[in-house]
Amino acid sequence: MRKLTVSLLLIVLLALFGVASAQDVVTLEFWGGWTGPDGAIMQKLVDQYNAENPGVHVNLTVQQWSPLFDAFIAAASAGTSPDIMAMHPQETAMFINLGLIDPVEDIVAASEVFQKDAYVQKAWDLQFYDGTMYALPFDLGVHGLFYNVDMFEEAGIEAAPTNAEEFLEAARLLTVDANGLHPGDEGFDPANIVRYAINMHTNHHAFYQWYALYNQLGGQLFSEDGMSCAMDLDKAAQAWKWLQDLVYVHYAAPQGQTDYARDFISGRTAMLIDGPWQIPAMIAAEADGLNWATAPYPTIFDQPAVWGSGHDFTFPTYADPEKRDEAIAFIEWLGANSFDWLESGQLPIRNDIIESEEFAELKGRQSFVDMLPNQVLLPNIPKFSEIFASNAPTPMMVMGQRIILENADVATEVENACNLITAILSVP
């Protein structure tokens, strides 16, 4: 009877210990929009951290960026927030304006990881708004050119195009109809194309491309006081016309395309404009024979410029303050282990990684890193979502889809978009 009593006591104590241990685990809610191959890499890093830190459990929640931000605002309105919110540098102003994220200067002052000299200057500077630092940098990314090496060799193209003339000639040679003819050949059938030269975005990356080309022309988007649209309508139309003509005049890109990476990997297109986050998919496709390489985004107009963005980490105002130390520790761990994040294809911003032999051996990244000095981000303004959001009929989405999907008159659409932008910005 005594042995049974002791056994029962041990069972009860172990059960109570297990409950206490479970209660001692700090659960961190971590939100981000990595819905591509990069999402699996982030989950892998989170799992590693959880395994190495049994007193903390990081719960990663992933969905598309625009609806994720809507959910973030809704949660904050109810007085709660995730402990860590990932976003892009050009989006912080709208959350700062709403009072939803906290400054990080005290965190940086105490951190051995997030030190200014350790990072690319531009990546560090992008974390500031009105002179205050609100986010911790993690990576940068830009558009670049993926191309099928075998198709280039077959077409007799010796190198990736770098300017408008080279691009249009490569596009002509790489576009093929069912009879093996190219655009401009007698008898070419634009209704029966079996391979296109390049993809054409119909989502928000369409106006990202336009923004790059518009910057290549030296265009400005907003007035100096931020209260109205300041687009040069002629230059804006010229940039859109270049993209539109690739579809409807040169027949180099498909109309209504939706899965750009899959079409490139399958051979439907010979080139792909996209970001380094597509690199994992390209590496995986090598097993099926894909021979690919990367090159810088072409300079079509007057000066080099390429759309870009990045990822950073913010600490929401309405998160549980009792968990802030654990949240900071996790983000510092991610920063210190950011080389492992490069498996996602994203670009490093720590100088020691960029200069390392290990990074030099990673395929496809250098072309993107070379373009970082020419990176242009969308403006970081409080009304960012009202103008640029991809999950709503915002001026940029409407303009891009009308021009690319419906072959609408570019001058009309640019003027309409500019008027809508001014209407949005002029409201206090």
URFEN-V154067 format. One record per residue. N is the residue number from 1. PHI is phi in whole degrees, -180 to 180 (999 if undefined). PSI is psi in radians with two decimals (NA if undefined). OMEGA is omega in whole degrees, 0 to 359 (none if undefined). Layout:
BEGIN
n->N phi->PHI psi->PSI omega->OMEGA
n->N phi->PHI psi->PSI omega->OMEGA
END
This chain:
BEGIN
n->1 phi->999 psi->-0.71 omega->179
n->2 phi->-63 psi->-0.72 omega->179
n->3 phi->-62 psi->-0.70 omega->181
n->4 phi->-65 psi->-0.72 omega->180
n->5 phi->-63 psi->-0.75 omega->179
n->6 phi->-63 psi->-0.73 omega->179
n->7 phi->-62 psi->-0.78 omega->179
n->8 phi->-63 psi->-0.66 omega->180
n->9 phi->-65 psi->-0.73 omega->178
n->10 phi->-63 psi->-0.71 omega->179
n->11 phi->-62 psi->-0.77 omega->180
n->12 phi->-63 psi->-0.77 omega->180
n->13 phi->-64 psi->-0.72 omega->178
n->14 phi->-64 psi->-0.71 omega->178
n->15 phi->-63 psi->-0.78 omega->179
n->16 phi->-64 psi->-0.66 omega->178
n->17 phi->-64 psi->-0.69 omega->179
n->18 phi->-65 psi->-0.73 omega->178
n->19 phi->-63 psi->-0.78 omega->180
n->20 phi->-63 psi->-0.71 omega->180
n->21 phi->-64 psi->-0.74 omega->179
n->22 phi->-63 psi->-0.66 omega->180
n->23 phi->-69 psi->-0.46 omega->181
n->24 phi->-77 psi->-0.28 omega->180
n->25 phi->-74 psi->2.22 omega->178
n->26 phi->-91 psi->2.12 omega->179
n->27 phi->-97 psi->2.14 omega->179
n->28 phi->-106 psi->2.30 omega->175
n->29 phi->-95 psi->2.11 omega->187
n->30 phi->-124 psi->2.03 omega->184
n->31 phi->-111 psi->2.41 omega->177
n->32 phi->-157 psi->2.90 omega->185
n->33 phi->-109 psi->0.55 omega->183
n->34 phi->-83 psi->1.43 omega->184
n->35 phi->-93 psi->-0.04 omega->177
n->36 phi->-94 psi->-2.77 omega->178
n->37 phi->-58 psi->-0.43 omega->180
n->38 phi->-67 psi->-0.42 omega->179
n->39 phi->-62 psi->-0.68 omega->179
n->40 phi->-67 psi->-0.59 omega->178
n->41 phi->-69 psi->-0.72 omega->178
n->42 phi->-64 psi->-0.72 omega->178
n->43 phi->-63 psi->-0.64 omega->178
n->44 phi->-62 psi->-0.73 omega->178
n->45 phi->-67 psi->-0.72 omega->178
n->46 phi->-61 psi->-0.77 omega->179
n->47 phi->-62 psi->-0.68 omega->179
n->48 phi->-64 psi->-0.76 omega->179
n->49 phi->-63 psi->-0.75 omega->180
n->50 phi->-61 psi->-0.68 omega->181
n->51 phi->-68 psi->-0.61 omega->182
n->52 phi->-84 psi->-0.25 omega->184
n->53 phi->-132 psi->1.39 omega->185
n->54 phi->-63 psi->-0.28 omega->179
n->55 phi->-85 psi->-0.05 omega->182
n->56 phi->-133 psi->2.43 omega->173
n->57 phi->-126 psi->1.99 omega->178
n->58 phi->-90 psi->2.18 omega->179
n->59 phi->-106 psi->1.91 omega->183
n->60 phi->-87 psi->2.16 omega->175
n->61 phi->-113 psi->2.20 omega->184
n->62 phi->-126 psi->2.32 omega->167
n->63 phi->-157 psi->3.00 omega->181
n->64 phi->-54 psi->2.56 omega->190
n->65 phi->-58 psi->-0.90 omega->185
n->66 phi->-61 psi->-0.87 omega->176
n->67 phi->-65 psi->-0.48 omega->176
n->68 phi->-64 psi->-0.72 omega->179
n->69 phi->-68 psi->-0.64 omega->176
n->70 phi->-61 psi->-0.74 omega->179
n->71 phi->-66 psi->-0.64 omega->179
n->72 phi->-63 psi->-0.79 omega->180
n->73 phi->-65 psi->-0.71 omega->179
n->74 phi->-64 psi->-0.72 omega->180
n->75 phi->-65 psi->-0.75 omega->180
n->76 phi->-65 psi->-0.62 omega->178
n->77 phi->-62 psi->-0.48 omega->179
n->78 phi->-90 psi->0.05 omega->177
n->79 phi->88 psi->0.21 omega->177
n->80 phi->-130 psi->2.80 omega->178
n->81 phi->-156 psi->2.79 omega->170
n->82 phi->-65 psi->2.83 omega->180
n->83 phi->-76 psi->-0.53 omega->179
n->84 phi->-136 psi->2.31 omega->180
n->85 phi->-123 psi->2.03 omega->174
n->86 phi->-83 psi->2.58 omega->175
n->87 phi->-160 psi->-2.95 omega->179
n->88 phi->-110 psi->2.66 omega->183
n->89 phi->-57 psi->-0.57 omega->183
n->90 phi->-79 psi->0.01 omega->183
n->91 phi->-111 psi->-0.08 omega->186
n->92 phi->-68 psi->-0.57 omega->186
n->93 phi->-59 psi->-0.68 omega->183
n->94 phi->-68 psi->-0.55 omega->178
n->95 phi->-81 psi->-0.58 omega->174
n->96 phi->-64 psi->-0.76 omega->181
n->97 phi->-63 psi->-0.53 omega->178
n->98 phi->-87 psi->-0.08 omega->180
n->99 phi->73 psi->0.61 omega->187
n->100 phi->-106 psi->-0.19 omega->177
n->101 phi->-132 psi->2.62 omega->186
n->102 phi->-98 psi->2.67 omega->171
n->103 phi->-62 psi->2.73 omega->183
n->104 phi->-120 psi->0.20 omega->186
n->105 phi->-63 psi->-0.63 omega->177
n->106 phi->-67 psi->-0.63 omega->178
n->107 phi->-64 psi->-0.80 omega->181
n->108 phi->-63 psi->-0.69 omega->181
n->109 phi->-61 psi->-0.51 omega->182
n->110 phi->-101 psi->-0.01 omega->187
n->111 phi->-93 psi->2.46 omega->172
n->112 phi->-94 psi->-0.17 omega->182
n->113 phi->-97 psi->-0.92 omega->184
n->114 phi->-88 psi->1.45 omega->178
n->115 phi->-119 psi->2.36 omega->188
n->116 phi->-52 psi->-0.77 omega->185
n->117 phi->-68 psi->-0.30 omega->181
n->118 phi->-82 psi->-0.18 omega->189
n->119 phi->-118 psi->2.71 omega->170
n->120 phi->-57 psi->2.33 omega->187
n->121 phi->-55 psi->-0.78 omega->183
n->122 phi->-63 psi->-0.73 omega->180
n->123 phi->-62 psi->-0.67 omega->179
n->124 phi->-70 psi->-0.78 omega->184
n->125 phi->-65 psi->-0.51 omega->182
n->126 phi->-68 psi->-0.20 omega->183
n->127 phi->-88 psi->0.04 omega->183
n->128 phi->-104 psi->2.55 omega->173
n->129 phi->-140 psi->2.13 omega->183
n->130 phi->54 psi->0.69 omega->175
n->131 phi->84 psi->-0.02 omega->181
n->132 phi->-116 psi->2.44 omega->180
n->133 phi->-88 psi->2.15 omega->184
n->134 phi->-117 psi->-0.06 omega->184
n->135 phi->-149 psi->2.79 omega->177
n->136 phi->-109 psi->2.24 omega->186
n->137 phi->-74 psi->2.59 omega->178
n->138 phi->-129 psi->-0.74 omega->179
n->139 phi->-161 psi->3.06 omega->171
n->140 phi->-134 psi->2.80 omega->178
n->141 phi->-152 psi->2.65 omega->178
n->142 phi->-141 psi->2.83 omega->169
n->143 phi->-70 psi->2.60 omega->174
n->144 phi->-149 psi->-3.09 omega->182
n->145 phi->-111 psi->2.04 omega->168
n->146 phi->-92 psi->2.46 omega->177
n->147 phi->-143 psi->2.64 omega->180
n->148 phi->-85 psi->1.93 omega->186
n->149 phi->-61 psi->-0.74 omega->181
n->150 phi->-65 psi->-0.72 omega->179
n->151 phi->-67 psi->-0.64 omega->177
n->152 phi->-63 psi->-0.80 omega->180
n->153 phi->-65 psi->-0.72 omega->179
n->154 phi->-61 psi->-0.63 omega->181
n->155 phi->-85 psi->-0.08 omega->180
n->156 phi->78 psi->0.40 omega->179
n->157 phi->-94 psi->2.09 omega->189
n->158 phi->-84 psi->-0.45 omega->183
n->159 phi->-151 psi->2.78 omega->178
n->160 phi->-64 psi->2.51 omega->182
n->161 phi->-68 psi->2.52 omega->181
n->162 phi->-118 psi->-0.25 omega->182
n->163 phi->-142 psi->-3.13 omega->185
n->164 phi->-64 psi->-0.79 omega->182
n->165 phi->-62 psi->-0.84 omega->179
n->166 phi->-64 psi->-0.67 omega->182
n->167 phi->-65 psi->-0.80 omega->182
n->168 phi->-67 psi->-0.61 omega->178
n->169 phi->-70 psi->-0.73 omega->176
n->170 phi->-63 psi->-0.72 omega->180
n->171 phi->-61 psi->-0.70 omega->179
n->172 phi->-65 psi->-0.77 omega->183
n->173 phi->-71 psi->-0.50 omega->184
n->174 phi->-89 psi->-0.30 omega->178
n->175 phi->-87 psi->2.21 omega->187
n->176 phi->-136 psi->2.35 omega->175
n->177 phi->-93 psi->-3.12 omega->185
n->178 phi->-63 psi->-0.34 omega->180
n->179 phi->-98 psi->0.12 omega->179
n->180 phi->80 psi->0.27 omega->181
n->181 phi->-96 psi->2.74 omega->181
n->182 phi->-111 psi->2.77 omega->175
n->183 phi->-54 psi->2.33 omega->184
n->184 phi->98 psi->-0.39 omega->175
n->185 phi->-73 psi->2.53 omega->176
n->186 phi->-64 psi->2.22 omega->180
n->187 phi->91 psi->0.00 omega->178
n->188 phi->-58 psi->2.36 omega->184
n->189 phi->-111 psi->1.73 omega->181
n->190 phi->-67 psi->-0.24 omega->179
n->191 phi->-89 psi->-0.02 omega->185
n->192 phi->-139 psi->0.89 omega->180
n->193 phi->-85 psi->2.30 omega->181
n->194 phi->-102 psi->-0.35 omega->176
n->195 phi->-147 psi->2.22 omega->176
n->196 phi->-97 psi->2.75 omega->181
n->197 phi->-75 psi->-0.67 omega->193
n->198 phi->-148 psi->2.74 omega->174
n->199 phi->-79 psi->2.86 omega->171
n->200 phi->-138 psi->2.00 omega->181
n->201 phi->-65 psi->2.48 omega->173
n->202 phi->-118 psi->0.02 omega->177
n->203 phi->-101 psi->-2.73 omega->182
n->204 phi->-64 psi->-0.33 omega->178
n->205 phi->-71 psi->-0.23 omega->173
n->206 phi->-65 psi->-0.86 omega->179
n->207 phi->-77 psi->-0.30 omega->170
n->208 phi->-64 psi->-0.78 omega->178
n->209 phi->-64 psi->-0.77 omega->178
n->210 phi->-58 psi->-0.74 omega->182
n->211 phi->-62 psi->-0.66 omega->177
n->212 phi->-63 psi->-0.85 omega->181
n->213 phi->-66 psi->-0.66 omega->177
n->214 phi->-63 psi->-0.68 omega->175
n->215 phi->-70 psi->-0.54 omega->175
n->216 phi->-63 psi->-0.44 omega->176
n->217 phi->-91 psi->0.02 omega->180
n->218 phi->79 psi->0.41 omega->184
n->219 phi->-75 psi->2.67 omega->176
n->220 phi->-116 psi->2.53 omega->184
n->221 phi->-99 psi->-0.84 omega->183
n->222 phi->-117 psi->2.75 omega->175
n->223 phi->-67 psi->2.86 omega->183
n->224 phi->-61 psi->-0.59 omega->180
n->225 phi->-86 psi->-0.01 omega->177
n->226 phi->71 psi->0.28 omega->186
n->227 phi->-106 psi->-0.01 omega->180
n->228 phi->-157 psi->2.84 omega->174
n->229 phi->-74 psi->2.37 omega->180
n->230 phi->-124 psi->0.49 omega->181
n->231 phi->-62 psi->2.39 omega->166
n->232 phi->-77 psi->1.85 omega->190
n->233 phi->-63 psi->-0.60 omega->180
n->234 phi->-68 psi->-0.79 omega->179
n->235 phi->-67 psi->-0.69 omega->179
n->236 phi->-62 psi->-0.74 omega->178
n->237 phi->-67 psi->-0.66 omega->179
n->238 phi->-62 psi->-0.73 omega->180
n->239 phi->-66 psi->-0.77 omega->178
n->240 phi->-65 psi->-0.67 omega->182
n->241 phi->-62 psi->-0.62 omega->178
n->242 phi->-59 psi->-0.83 omega->180
n->243 phi->-68 psi->-0.79 omega->181
n->244 phi->-61 psi->-0.70 omega->181
n->245 phi->-66 psi->-0.48 omega->176
n->246 phi->-60 psi->-0.53 omega->180
n->247 phi->-88 psi->-0.89 omega->194
n->248 phi->-101 psi->-0.24 omega->180
n->249 phi->-113 psi->-0.87 omega->183
n->250 phi->-89 psi->-0.24 omega->181
n->251 phi->56 psi->0.53 omega->184
n->252 phi->-90 psi->-0.26 omega->182
n->253 phi->-135 psi->2.52 omega->181
n->254 phi->-72 psi->2.61 omega->177
n->255 phi->-90 psi->2.33 omega->178
n->256 phi->77 psi->0.46 omega->181
n->257 phi->-71 psi->2.55 omega->181
n->258 phi->-128 psi->-0.62 omega->183
n->259 phi->-113 psi->1.50 omega->190
n->260 phi->-69 psi->-0.79 omega->181
n->261 phi->-66 psi->-0.74 omega->180
n->262 phi->-62 psi->-0.71 omega->180
n->263 phi->-65 psi->-0.63 omega->177
n->264 phi->-69 psi->-0.80 omega->182
n->265 phi->-64 psi->-0.63 omega->181
n->266 phi->-80 psi->-0.20 omega->180
n->267 phi->94 psi->0.10 omega->177
n->268 phi->-69 psi->-0.56 omega->174
n->269 phi->-125 psi->2.60 omega->183
n->270 phi->-94 psi->-0.33 omega->179
n->271 phi->-135 psi->2.75 omega->180
n->272 phi->-143 psi->2.18 omega->170
n->273 phi->-93 psi->2.05 omega->178
n->274 phi->-167 psi->-3.04 omega->184
n->275 phi->-98 psi->3.02 omega->182
n->276 phi->-66 psi->-0.23 omega->178
n->277 phi->-66 psi->-0.20 omega->176
n->278 phi->-84 psi->-0.13 omega->183
n->279 phi->-59 psi->-0.76 omega->178
n->280 phi->-57 psi->-0.67 omega->179
n->281 phi->-67 psi->-0.63 omega->178
n->282 phi->-68 psi->-0.74 omega->179
n->283 phi->-64 psi->-0.71 omega->179
n->284 phi->-64 psi->-0.60 omega->183
n->285 phi->-77 psi->-0.21 omega->177
n->286 phi->-61 psi->-0.52 omega->180
n->287 phi->-64 psi->-0.44 omega->179
n->288 phi->-98 psi->0.20 omega->173
n->289 phi->102 psi->0.07 omega->180
n->290 phi->-70 psi->2.18 omega->177
n->291 phi->-111 psi->1.78 omega->189
n->292 phi->-124 psi->2.82 omega->175
n->293 phi->-152 psi->2.98 omega->179
n->294 phi->-124 psi->2.76 omega->178
n->295 phi->-148 psi->2.81 omega->178
n->296 phi->-63 psi->2.70 omega->175
n->297 phi->-62 psi->2.28 omega->185
n->298 phi->-65 psi->2.60 omega->172
n->299 phi->-93 psi->1.68 omega->185
n->300 phi->-79 psi->-0.61 omega->185
n->301 phi->-114 psi->-2.32 omega->196
n->302 phi->-81 psi->-0.61 omega->187
n->303 phi->-146 psi->2.64 omega->181
n->304 phi->-63 psi->2.36 omega->173
n->305 phi->-163 psi->2.47 omega->179
n->306 phi->-145 psi->2.41 omega->177
n->307 phi->-63 psi->2.52 omega->176
n->308 phi->-154 psi->2.99 omega->179
n->309 phi->-158 psi->-2.73 omega->179
n->310 phi->-178 psi->3.13 omega->176
n->311 phi->-121 psi->2.43 omega->174
n->312 phi->-139 psi->3.01 omega->183
n->313 phi->-119 psi->2.35 omega->177
n->314 phi->-124 psi->2.81 omega->181
n->315 phi->-116 psi->1.86 omega->185
n->316 phi->-62 psi->2.49 omega->182
n->317 phi->-64 psi->-0.64 omega->185
n->318 phi->-95 psi->0.29 omega->173
n->319 phi->-75 psi->2.86 omega->180
n->320 phi->-68 psi->2.00 omega->182
n->321 phi->-64 psi->-0.40 omega->179
n->322 phi->-69 psi->-0.26 omega->182
n->323 phi->-106 psi->0.03 omega->186
n->324 phi->-61 psi->-0.72 omega->181
n->325 phi->-62 psi->-0.73 omega->179
n->326 phi->-68 psi->-0.64 omega->179
n->327 phi->-65 psi->-0.74 omega->178
n->328 phi->-63 psi->-0.76 omega->180
n->329 phi->-60 psi->-0.70 omega->179
n->330 phi->-66 psi->-0.77 omega->180
n->331 phi->-67 psi->-0.63 omega->176
n->332 phi->-64 psi->-0.66 omega->177
n->333 phi->-64 psi->-0.76 omega->177
n->334 phi->-61 psi->-0.75 omega->179
n->335 phi->-62 psi->-0.73 omega->180
n->336 phi->-70 psi->-0.45 omega->181
n->337 phi->-109 psi->0.49 omega->187
n->338 phi->-71 psi->-0.24 omega->174
n->339 phi->-62 psi->-0.63 omega->180
n->340 phi->-65 psi->-0.46 omega->178
n->341 phi->-68 psi->-0.39 omega->182
n->342 phi->-64 psi->-0.31 omega->175
n->343 phi->-60 psi->-0.43 omega->179
n->344 phi->-75 psi->-0.19 omega->184
n->345 phi->98 psi->-0.29 omega->182
n->346 phi->-66 psi->2.80 omega->188
n->347 phi->-95 psi->2.50 omega->180
n->348 phi->-76 psi->2.70 omega->175
n->349 phi->-128 psi->-0.03 omega->175
n->350 phi->-86 psi->2.27 omega->185
n->351 phi->-60 psi->-0.65 omega->182
n->352 phi->-65 psi->-0.56 omega->179
n->353 phi->-75 psi->-0.81 omega->181
n->354 phi->-58 psi->-0.65 omega->184
n->355 phi->-88 psi->0.01 omega->185
n->356 phi->-83 psi->2.67 omega->175
n->357 phi->-66 psi->-0.59 omega->181
n->358 phi->-62 psi->-0.71 omega->179
n->359 phi->-69 psi->-0.67 omega->181
n->360 phi->-61 psi->-0.44 omega->181
n->361 phi->-85 psi->-0.16 omega->181
n->362 phi->-78 psi->2.24 omega->186
n->363 phi->-72 psi->2.41 omega->168
n->364 phi->84 psi->-0.21 omega->188
n->365 phi->-80 psi->-0.59 omega->191
n->366 phi->-61 psi->-0.63 omega->179
n->367 phi->-60 psi->-0.66 omega->180
n->368 phi->-72 psi->-0.75 omega->179
n->369 phi->-61 psi->-0.67 omega->180
n->370 phi->-62 psi->-0.41 omega->182
n->371 phi->-90 psi->-0.16 omega->184
n->372 phi->-56 psi->-0.64 omega->177
n->373 phi->-63 psi->-0.37 omega->181
n->374 phi->-100 psi->0.16 omega->184
n->375 phi->-68 psi->2.30 omega->173
n->376 phi->-122 psi->2.23 omega->178
n->377 phi->-101 psi->2.64 omega->172
n->378 phi->-62 psi->2.62 omega->185
n->379 phi->-62 psi->2.42 omega->179
n->380 phi->-88 psi->1.61 omega->185
n->381 phi->-126 psi->2.72 omega->180
n->382 phi->-59 psi->-0.51 omega->182
n->383 phi->-100 psi->0.52 omega->181
n->384 phi->-54 psi->-0.88 omega->185
n->385 phi->-63 psi->-0.59 omega->182
n->386 phi->-70 psi->-0.37 omega->182
n->387 phi->-105 psi->-0.62 omega->190
n->388 phi->-115 psi->-0.17 omega->186
n->389 phi->-55 psi->2.49 omega->184
n->390 phi->-93 psi->-0.16 omega->183
n->391 phi->-107 psi->0.42 omega->181
n->392 phi->-152 psi->2.83 omega->179
n->393 phi->-78 psi->1.10 omega->178
n->394 phi->-77 psi->2.82 omega->182
n->395 phi->-53 psi->-0.73 omega->182
n->396 phi->-70 psi->-0.71 omega->179
n->397 phi->-66 psi->-0.77 omega->180
n->398 phi->-63 psi->-0.81 omega->179
n->399 phi->-59 psi->-0.87 omega->182
n->400 phi->-63 psi->-0.79 omega->183
n->401 phi->-72 psi->-0.61 omega->176
n->402 phi->-64 psi->-0.73 omega->183
n->403 phi->-73 psi->-0.79 omega->186
n->404 phi->-84 psi->-0.72 omega->183
n->405 phi->-85 psi->-0.58 omega->187
n->406 phi->-112 psi->0.01 omega->179
n->407 phi->57 psi->0.65 omega->181
n->408 phi->-71 psi->2.80 omega->179
n->409 phi->-65 psi->2.13 omega->187
n->410 phi->-67 psi->-0.68 omega->182
n->411 phi->-63 psi->-0.71 omega->179
n->412 phi->-65 psi->-0.79 omega->182
n->413 phi->-67 psi->-0.65 omega->178
n->414 phi->-65 psi->-0.78 omega->179
n->415 phi->-64 psi->-0.74 omega->178
n->416 phi->-60 psi->-0.79 omega->181
n->417 phi->-63 psi->-0.72 omega->181
n->418 phi->-64 psi->-0.70 omega->178
n->419 phi->-64 psi->-0.71 omega->179
n->420 phi->-66 psi->-0.69 omega->179
n->421 phi->-63 psi->-0.76 omega->178
n->422 phi->-62 psi->-0.72 omega->179
n->423 phi->-61 psi->-0.68 omega->180
n->424 phi->-70 psi->-0.82 omega->185
n->425 phi->-70 psi->-0.48 omega->186
n->426 phi->-79 psi->-0.20 omega->178
n->427 phi->-84 psi->2.16 omega->183
n->428 phi->-61 psi->NA omega->none
END
